[in-house]
Amino acid sequence: MEIILNGQSYQLPKNIQSVQQLLEHLTLSERVVIVEVNREIVPKEEYQRAIHERDEIEMIHFVGGG
């Protein structure tokens, strides 16, 4: 399945079917992340939401430093 991830075409492995699985795949599941699917912010309690072909997903995660 192909999605648009942060403005770029991204081919998902077949076993990735939810926002939570995508976060785990990208090793972001333990970080504070803001997720938007088709211009709608997805609350953390809804990360089991299914991902569909050509969904536009934006992810922002915070990086510490000084």
Summary of the structure (lengths in Angstrom):
residues: 66
radius of gyration: 11.5
end to end distance: 38.4
largest distance: 38.9
contacts: 142
relative contact order: 0.31
helix: 15%
strand: 35%
